[in-house]
Amino acid sequence: MFSPYSDIQEPKESLPHSKTSAAAQLDELMAHLCEMQAKVAVKADASKKYLPDKQDHKASLDSMLGGLEQELQDLGIATVPKGHCASCQKSIAGKVIHALGQAWHPEHFICSHCKEEIGSSPFFERSGLAYCPKDYHNLFSPRCAYCAAPILDRVLTAMNQTWHPEHFFCSHCGEVFGAEGFHEKDKKPYCRKDFLAMFSPKCGGCNRPVLENYLSAMDTVWHPECFVCGDCFSTFSTGSFFELDGRPFCELHYHHRQGTLCYGCGQPIAGRCISAMGHKFHPEHFVCAFCLTQLSKGIFREQNGKTYCPPCFNKLFQI
């Protein structure tokens, strides 16, 4: 019988973080800062009258960032970094993904196999690595012995293999197995009906499968009720039978088919016999039809299918 169903692991879902008003203000201020830096660069390139050295430029940026930090603090927004990205090791100032016990830039939290961004989508973890559902199932999920596809939900284990439940069916009729289970033959599963019909020994009389009580005779098996005389269909009460052309017969019908019944008494001839007029006789039954004298010397006369001794024949027919 096949084992109970088991379940494939469900993906761990990384829930997206809602964007707070403070985070929105931070994004807006960062955009404003970038815009200011772009304008300064364009203006400096156009005039080329004043080119600050690196030290002045750094001081300017530090001053701007310091002012931005002060503005954020005035708005009640914390400016402490949200951690370092587990991929690039840089500080995370904007959106953050928390997964596998670490923090990530959303664009750096990717599938370890296909390298596609996972972001806040469901994923699977294996050996400390993240995988998208498609690659995880292709790489690690058990595969169906019938269709070879990954098994995503319930898995059925039988015959040392795994199967989709809907793909574990009788190899002959295609029916999915019910509560009665299955039978295995040559590494293939069969329902009980087809297994018995295809592989159980067949009765020598009715050719149906022999399941329980049986008789063994003539190199085959028989239902007890099917082992009978091929002519009169009687059972062999004495336990003995005669075989002819692969069929069992009682003694009477065996000799009848063989032409070895005494023409005088109608019983089988087991020993010596006399052949006369196209028939066989027990010696004691080969007699004159009139005086019943045994024609032991084999001298007789025939008239209308009957045997006569010479004296009776001459007397009766006046020859």
N, C-alpha and C positions, 0 to 999 in steps of 0.2 A: 504493500500500500504506500501511496505517496505521502510525503510529510506535509504538515500544516503550512499554510501560507506564511510568509514573512514579508516585512516591509522594507523598502529601500529608504535610505536616510533622506529626509527632507532638507532642502537648501536652507542655510542660515541667511536670514534677510538683514541687510544693513539698512536701517531706516533713515531716510533723508532728514536732515536737521532743518527745522523751520527757520526762516530768516527773520530775526528780530529787528525792531526799529533801530536799535543801536547799531547792528551790523549793517543795515541799510545806510545809515548816516556815515559809517566808516567807509563803505564802498564809494559813496558820493564824494567824500573828502579826498580819497585817494585818486579818484578820477580828476577832481579839481586840481590836485597837485601835479598830476601828469600834464594837464592842459597848460598850467603855468610854466612848467619846465619847457614845453614845446615852444611856447611864445618867446621865452627868453632866448632859446637857441636860434629861432628865426631872426629875432631882432639883432643878435650879435653877429650873425652871418651877413645880414644886410649892411650893417654899418661898418663892420670890421675896424672900428675906431678904438674898441676896447676889448682886449682879449685877456680875461683874468687867468692867472696861473692856476695850477691844480690845487694849490693850497687855498686860494681864494674861493675856487669853485666848491671845494669840500666844506669850507666854512659856511658858504652860502646854503648848501644843502642841509648841513647840520642845523643851521638857523631855521630853515623852513620846516624841517622835520620836528625841531623842538617846538616851533610855533604850532604845528599840527597836533602834536601830542598834548600841548596845553589846551588847545581848543577841544580835543576829545575828552580830556579830563573835566573841562568846564561843563561838557554835555553829560557827564556821568558815565562815559564809555571807557572801560578798562583797556589799556594799551599793551597789556602783557601778552606775548605771543601764545598761540594755542598749542604749542608743542612743535616738535620737529618731525618732518615727513620721514617715514621709515624708508622711503625709496631714495629721495635726493638729499636727505639729512638737513634740509633748509627749514627755517622757521615758517610756520603757517600763520598767516595774518588774516586770511579770508575764510572761505568755506573749508570745512575739515570733515574727513571720513574717519570714524573710529571703527576699526575692524582688526581681528586677530590680535587684540591686546595692544594695538599701536594706533598712531594717528597718521593720516595720509592726506596729501593734496588729492582732490577728487580725480584729477587727470593722471595721477600716479598710481592709483589703486586699480591694477589691471589683472587680467587672467594670466596665470603663470605659463599657460600653453600658447594661446593665440595672441596674447598681448593686447587684446581689446579692452577698452576701459570698462570697468565694472560699475564704478560710481556707487550709487545707492541701490543698485539692482541686487536681487538674490544671488548668492554664490555658495560654493562648497569649499570646505577646508580639508586639506590632506597634507600631513607632515609639515604643518605650519605654512603652507602655501594656499593661495586662493585660486579657484577655478570657476569659470562660468559654467552654468548647468550643462550646456552642450558638450563641452570638452571633458568635464568631470565624468559624465555618463559614458562617453566614448572611450575614455581611458581606464576607468576603474569599475564601472557598474558590471554586474554579471550579465552574460549574454544568453539569449534564448537558444536552446539546442535546435530548434526548428527553423527560425528565421534569422538567427545570428545577430539580431538587433539588440541594443542595450535594453535591459529591463528597468523601466523608470519607476514603476509602482510596486504592485504585489509580485512576489516571485514564488514559483512553485519548484520544489526540489524533488527529483525522482530519477532513478537509474543513474545516480552519481552525476547528474547534470541539472542545469537550471532552465526553467521554461516560463514564458508568459502563460498564465492559467488557460487562456483561450487557445493556446497552441499545443497543449498536451492532450492529444486525442488518439483514438484507435487508429492504428496504421492501416486497417482494412476498410472500415466503414466510415471513418472520419468523425464519429460521435465523441464529444467530450465526455470523459469518464465521470460517473456519478459516485454514489456512496459505496457501491460494491467494489470499487477500485479497478485494478487492471492486472493483466498477466503479461509477462515478458518472454519473448522468444527471439533469439538471434539479435538481441539488443534493440528490439522494437516492442512497443507497448500495444496490447490488444485488449478489447473488452472481453468479458467472459463468454458471451455468445459466439463471437468470431473465433476466439481461441479454441473453444471446444470443437467448433465446426471444422476448423482448419487443421488442428494438431492432435486431437484426441483419437485413440484407436476406434475404428469403425466396426460395427457388428457385421459378422459374415452373413447374417440373414436379412436385416433391414437396411444396412449401410448407414445407420444413424450412430452418433457418438455413444460410446460405452462409458458411463460415468461412475457407476457403483458396482452392484453385483454382476458377475459375468462368468461365463464358462470358457475354457480354453480347449479348443479341439481343431484338428486339421490345420494347424499353424496359424490360427486366427482366434479372435475372441467373439463371443456371442452373448446377447441378452439371454437369460435362461428361457424366456418364453419364445425366443426365436430359434432355438436349437431343436428342430423337429424334423420328422420325415418329409422329404421333398415331395411326396405324393399324397399321403394321407394326413399329414400335418400332426401326427400323434407324437407325444414325447417319448423318449427312450427310457421307459420305466426300469428296464434291467441294467441300464448304463452302457449297453453295447449298441453299436450302429455299424452300418456299412457305408463306405464312401464310394461315390461314383461321380466322375466329372466335377469334383470339387463340392459336391453336395452330400449331405447325410441322408441315409434311407434306412427304414426298418428292414428286417431280413426278408419279409414277404415281398415288398416292392423292389428291393434290390434284385432278388432272383427273377422277379417278373420282368424287369427291364433287361436282365441278362439272358432271359429265355431259359432259365434253369428251374422252372416250376414243373412238378410232376403233372403230366397230362391226365393221370388217373385220379389223384387225390387233391391236386391243386396246391400242394405244399412244396416248400423249397427242397431241392435235392442237394444234400451236403456230401454224400459219398458216391458209391457206384451208381451208374445210371444206364439205361438202355435208350438208344435213339432209334425211333421208328416212325414212319409216316410223317416226318417233319416235326416230331415232338420228342420230348424226353420223358422217361418213366423211371420211378423207383423199380428195381427188379421185381419186387413183390407185387407191384401194381400193374405189371405188364402181363395181363391174363386174358383168357378167352372170354369174350363178351357173353357167351351162353353158359358154359359150364364153370367159368371162373377158375379154371385150371391155369396155374402159372406157366407162362410160355418161356420156360427157363432155357430151352435149347435154341430159342430164337427162330423157331419154325412156326409160321403163322400164315393165316390167310386174311385178306382185308376185304371188307364189304361195307360200303356206305360209311367209311371212316371208322369202322370198328374192327377189332382184331378177333380172330377165331382160330381155335386149334383145327387142324385138318379134319378130324372126325366130325366135329360139330359143323364145320363149314359144309362138308359133303352131305351131311344129314339135312341141314337146314335149306340148303340151296340146290339139293338133288343133282349133284354133279357126278 
